[in-house]
Amino acid sequence: MMQFGAQATGTPRRPSTQAVAPSPSDLAAENARLKRENDRLRMERDILKT
């Protein structure tokens, strides 16, 4: 039985060392999503304070 993460030779798998950089449009979309989430959380916090 092969162990999880092992290749057919029985040697452990090595993690990929090359990171893929996200595109500028992906970063802009993520930034916009996080800003919306931040605004929503601030509003919820302010409602709970009262």
C-alpha positions as CSV (number, residue, x, y, z in Angstrom):
1,M,0.0,0.0,0.0
2,M,1.4,3.4,-1.0
3,Q,1.5,6.1,1.5
4,F,-0.2,9.4,0.8
5,G,2.2,11.8,-0.9
6,A,4.6,9.1,-2.0
7,Q,5.6,8.5,-5.6
8,A,5.8,5.0,-7.2
9,T,9.5,4.8,-6.3
10,G,8.7,5.3,-2.6
11,T,10.4,8.6,-2.3
12,P,8.5,11.4,-0.6
13,R,7.1,14.2,-2.9
14,R,8.8,17.5,-2.8
15,P,6.6,20.7,-2.7
16,S,6.7,22.9,-5.7
17,T,9.2,25.7,-5.3
18,Q,7.9,27.9,-8.1
19,A,5.1,30.2,-6.9
20,V,2.8,31.6,-9.6
21,A,2.3,35.3,-9.2
22,P,-1.3,36.5,-9.4
23,S,-2.1,38.8,-12.3
24,P,-2.7,42.5,-11.6
25,S,-6.4,42.1,-12.3
26,D,-6.7,39.2,-9.8
27,L,-5.0,41.4,-7.2
28,A,-7.3,44.3,-7.9
29,A,-10.4,42.1,-7.7
30,E,-9.1,40.6,-4.4
31,N,-8.4,44.1,-3.0
32,A,-11.9,45.3,-3.9
33,R,-13.4,42.2,-2.3
34,L,-11.4,42.8,0.9
35,K,-12.4,46.4,1.0
36,R,-16.1,45.5,0.7
37,E,-15.7,42.9,3.4
38,N,-13.9,45.4,5.6
39,D,-16.7,48.0,5.2
40,R,-19.3,45.3,6.0
41,L,-17.5,44.2,9.1
42,R,-17.0,47.8,10.3
43,M,-20.8,48.4,9.9
44,E,-21.6,45.2,11.8
45,R,-19.2,46.3,14.6
46,D,-20.7,49.7,14.8
47,I,-24.2,48.2,15.0
48,L,-23.2,46.0,17.8
49,K,-21.6,48.9,19.7
50,T,-24.9,50.7,20.1
